[in-house]
Amino acid sequence: MANAKTWVEAHDNEKFGSGGTVENCKQCKTCLFRDGGTDYSNDYRKSSCAMFVYPDMKPIEVIRNTGECELYEQDENAD
C-alpha cells in the first residue's frame, strides 16, 4: 500500500468532459418573457424570468435544454 496513489494522483493529466461551457436555457434566448426585470433574472441563461419570477425557477428541463417550456412565446424583436 505504500505505493498506492490517491484518485487525484492516478487521474492526473486526464481530461474529463469536453472542457467547454454549456449554454443553459437555449430556447429562452428568443422568448418574450426571458427578462424577469430584476438583477437576478435579467439574462436568458438564468433560472428565472418574467413567468418564473425569482426565487421561483424555470423547469429543470428548460434550463438543461432537454424539454420545451409550455409558456414560451416567440419575441419578434429577438436576435
Summary of the structure (lengths in Angstrom):
residues: 79
radius of gyration: 19.1
end to end distance: 59.4
largest distance: 65.8
contacts: 162
relative contact order: 0.20
helix: 16%
strand: 3%
